[in-house]
Amino acid sequence: MQTDMPLLRSLNCFTCIVAMNVAPVRSFARLTYAKFLLLFALIATPALAVERCAICGKELPDKFYVMTDRVTEEKKHVCPTCANLPNECFVCGLPVTGDYVSISDGRFLCARDAKTAVLDRSAAQALAAEVKDSLDRMFSRFLNFPGTNVEITVVDRVDLQELFKTAGDSYSCPNVLGYIGPVTNNGKMHYEMRLLSGLPRAQLKAVVAHEYTHAWVFENVSQRRRRTLGHDAHEGFCELVAYMFITAQEDEEQKKIILHNHYTRGQIDLFIDAERRFGFNEVVDWIQYGTDKLLSKDEPNRIRDVEMPKKLVAKNPKPYRVQGQ
């Protein structure tokens, strides 16, 4: 009779031990101490976990796809079936299946991202009021944002892009997130703010801060200066306010989104640098009274080249930082 336990060829489960002639061993007393410890470990150790598709949850085949979740920046393993699904989430970029949300303009939201998406007007208005309150407190010494005269609603991508197709406007941005414009009715002016539906709350906050800054520019920068102010600088300043707001919110993910967005053609980086070097008040002075079209990377000190009205020169304060930073 064979008394010595054969070498184990598998560490998966107790069944493997039985299959390898452990049965002839009549009692645990006949095992050496070392073999007993090994046997105990095998019984106590669960089978190796099966890797599953990040989308459907089924076991992955030998060949699968690796996709990046744009929200978490994690690499996800996806089975071929899910990788070839026709629709993807507007927010995370992964294929959608099961309990996803369809938006009227052809976009989709996965079940996870739909939970934080702002889809209706009331939710957008409440969020905008929250952002407006924070902006007023942060920038109270510099900027007065319009308040009650702002009408806010959410629209789909098709309707939002139509707002930019005005006469003489060559706008062609494929991923616009918000719009604000002045409207005069019976001699009274108000603003219409349109926000893209389906954005996550955190991202929509940054968009609202950006759009409120556009309204401030319209009310506080002369028409003459707005004509000489470059489009990229105008957008860069609005992004700066959004960036400072998001920084106060301690939202690192949204800060990355702003910094990685290239539609200001580098002006956002120059505005951030200028605010750190010279203070926010000098940035505001340049927006209102600057002589240049854009901020200069090679000559950052030109932000101080301004043509301020004489009555304001004596009141111009020394640089200081915005509260909350």
Steps between C-alpha positions, in 0.01 A plus 500: 500500500620844415543696819687809389280790375574579132621846402210735454465643149221748570419758765140560403277298729463198727362291211843509338646331807243222492573444132869456570487190715443659838212257557727207586629697795293354783541779753646846537734351758698331224579833332819673580459834673608694191255314277223561749561877491498492122175306496341745743607797289353343189166439668486852644605680179210586262524441128671768297256787417363498148556831317181644361403759240468849649181558299287184505665315788548177306822302514764639268624285212869459421488806272341820623524878461652759736307828518554812709227637725517877439354571844733290716783466243509129584569231243201270456499150350209459260384189316476511117120498508479812717789669319298479179181648648379792285459759778734645761453717807533871431682550831733202551532381139437134582241286315149510646267209560223417745366794705632792301334836425435630149499876433298653218806613303641148468729498802496226764583477869605181674318404821782633718538841336124548467484518881697828509370649174288816496215438258220743590455872540420507872816311590706732278347811657571376851859419409549838329369681810752309710784595266389864484503525880853357514624732225358805675680411822831414329522800269306761700791749484545466125194388306127562522322219321146552366236343721125497456510592130640164389267238353644149525395183322650178364501411131635215291808528281307572181314797650814632670705501183221678314545794738848557358391504137428871490585727210871542457582237758733226376463294815565132444589355844373141511475478879362828633367475854327831564384832360393836640380805313323832573140545391310831502124493540288816541809699583614259771803277463543151638727204428410162363733229630474167319676197649563166333282228651659188641816658642621373840427743782867575561567583136181704468611717792813598307291574191262723699793694650640547148168628361441741788842649426398561139203700634733702723721583200199619303389731780840628618730510197445779252385420151822653368715269714288195416573566133877502562501214752589175330245219503752260657582751775131556569444126534822463697384753758167320541688173542725665760199589715364147458843358589527712814147401600575129446827537695303635796269199462808273521392313187824375345320310223329812364824697524659243271212532255544877480877477459478227234243689294689672218227725364652815654823418313714531810349820639362323810855404601618859457207634703570256784865605499410869488261467795771331704767756407310827505170438680145468376432874506766564235350225284162674525660836416653351187169349391332839537773739393786301347669607178576151366274249332644198681724425796860450394702195600828672419411832665280424801554848647296649216194417705578827675468698175156649556322823409287561806272802537675764707230495767581134569879526513506638855262229620685207344581266793817300549491134396338258740350156469143388470337365814474123509830431323 
